[in-house]
Amino acid sequence: MATNTNTDATTDPTTDPAPSRSRGGALAAAALAVLATVLPLTALAPAQATPAGAEGKPAWCPTVPGHQVDCSTMRRPLVADQPGLGTIGVSHAVVRHSRPGPALGTVALNPGGPGETLIDRAGQVATALQGVLDDYDLLLLDPRGTGRSGRLPCDVTEAEYRWAPRAEQRELVAGCAEELGPRARAYTSAATADDLDAARERLGAPKLVLYGLSYGTYLMPVYADRHPERVEKMVLSGAYPVAFDSLARPGAQQVSLTLRRICERSGSCAPDTVVHDLAAVTERLRARPLKVTATVGGERRTVLFTEDKLANLMYEPATRGIGLYPGEPGLLGALPAALHALAAGDERALAELVRGEVEGTGTEDQASFLAVTCNDYVRAWDPDAPPAERRRQYRAALAATDPADFGAFSAKGWAEGQTDGGDNCLDWPRRGTARPQPTELRHLPDVPVLVLSGDLDTNTPEANSRQSAAQFRHSSFVSVPNSGHLPEMESTGCAVAISGHFIRTGRVGDTSCLVQVPPVRVVPVPR
């Protein structure tokens, strides 16, 4: 890890002028929210050819009012050291800056996932980065296996995967790997990073400003480590380090802290009570899960809501997009009252929240998500070990933990709540695991880096984001109050303005607008 001289901009702001904020900033936040919460569009055709459309562009090339958009598809090796596996078409679009004269630079964005797409959301991205697009070009690349870059299917939908019992989740992952076969090795962060650099080279851009959201905060450091001379500056939002805790203990600890904070700030619930209720509910679900009937894909199904499903609810959707509509409690704001009711024996409120989540889960194929996370992410076992030894190592890792590190959850319950971690990839084949895994960064460039973190985020909590910032010599850390995953998704436009100012200047500027981010509304809990 590089020597760190990073600064915390929430306590040591620079003297740069304050980023301007307006209704446009709020609209930009809303556009970014839509971009970051819509999952990959599985109806898109694979980008294996570039049929001519208007002005000689591919027919799929998007239109963005006020901007020239250029599009292209590159033929890339499927697996660099296995030419026999053939090639894949990787597509990208470039939204050109609007002001006369040459661009000040090129911003490359990744919205997360893994598996999120960009090209068909070019209009939303342009709205979100409207100030930056005055002077900067914007490079939008659909990662290999998604959208316009050869969509990768393995017949495992999000709804099927997320709500299946844990043992079935592992079976679905193994089945996906079997269907992909040797192609599984093609879908890695390193391969996508190299695709991105090939697009940069094709554009003739000497360097890139890297902007990563969520998983993009993993991908962009991998790019920077592989192509350090091609990085101008970086913005990482909802960040985590490449060598993160494979059991996600910081997230488990953040759950109680987040619940305390929304109670304290809203005055609608008692902080000690909500944490006590959470512990009571996890204990109850270990002994007696809820049975929730919901309609998924037009079919009625019963979901067994266990401790790990509650962990997943808290880990992923609970803090996604909170703060964008502060007048609405959303899932997070409704949870204290639902937990309190179930702790007292009334399961109706929590069952209704779960039903809404089940019925709102998408049906997108999870192939790209599973391939990248199983290939790349650090695990509690040796990926070269046979399955029986992997299981032994995983059980040993759980047994060696301190129960206090998991907050109100058991170690097993919390770890199994991660759709991208815990033991989900135990049966991913050794032949499909990329080499080397990007668990260490040795060649990071010495460039300005801004890390944004929502102080309610349970997915990439502040502890993880600070570790992400510590990967870089000159990073600035900004904690955005009353926001979750991702911090730009708050109603005032302050966080978007801070990131835009950093892209243009390489400095954080005045962060005083953060005090105006309103607290999350919470359903009152009877006292």
C-alpha angles and dihedrals in degrees: 000000000000121000105269126223096161124151133220105231093195090067102024108037120180123240095248115129115275115268109256116248130193143146084287089063091054090048089051090053090050092050091049089049092055090046094050098045102045110091125221116303104240096186092072119111118243113264098234094132137026108226113195117256131169114338090006093294124135111273090243094056107123127233119231115186112240095015138085111234123200122190137190144165121221125202107231132180110263091218115008097221096039109064090170090073090065130217140301132217112241114191132202140175128209118208106202124222118260105223122085118263132039121324118262088225146311124275116207113199132196116184098199136243105111086255105036116140131216115181097075090046095053092123092054092047091049090053092048092051098032096134093048092049091064089077108007132069115229122223114205115187124180103220115241111278094029139087112328093359103080104294110235117219131188100161097251111126125203093243092048093048101040098049099038118106111267095256090053091048090058090049091051091051091050091048091051091052091049091051092049093046114173090352089074090081090062095070109075139124090247092055092048090047090054090047089053091051091049088054090049091052092048089053092049091234109154093206141004134226101222118215115183128180121195105318085015086070087063096043097047096055088049088054091047091050093050096041106024095157090059098060123097100174139327140227116195118186123188088007137189132175123253089241094053126158106279090212093050094229094161088061092051091052091046093058094070091041092051093049090049092050097051090048093049094046097044098038087217098114140020113257095218092047096052092051091048090049091050091053091048092050095049089051091049092049092051089057101032120014123205119251110218123185116208141159114250122177090348093306129105115236138169118233121202103221104207133168091274091053090053088049089053091048090055095039099051123011102024095076100027111119096352114152095036090095104025093176091065121069095214120184096313094049092049096049101078092059093043092049091047091052094049092046085058092048102264110119099174100095096048091043089054092051091049091048090054091050093048093049092046095052114112129237098226118141112258098206097112093042093051096042095052097042094045092046099045116022122098113252138200090242139051109268089210091060121098116256096262092052092046089056092049091050092048093050089048091051091052092046091052094057127100108245089219089066090071098056112209093353133081115246091246094045095050096043092050090051091071113094089192100039148019108068099330094114098044091117098041104126122252089231089061098051114101121238124251102020111220097242095129130046113207105162106043114155122243097244135131112280128189119199118193121195133181110226091220096048113128095175099057099010125196092263090060093044091053089052089051090053090049090062089074132064096222111030133145121210123208122186112203112208123226093013133108136187105007111019094205086067095085127115104244100059090232096125092047089050091051093052092046091051090050092051091053098042110018088235132099098228126191113345097183091114088074091081088067095062103111124229123258115266112243128200105244116256117215111249 
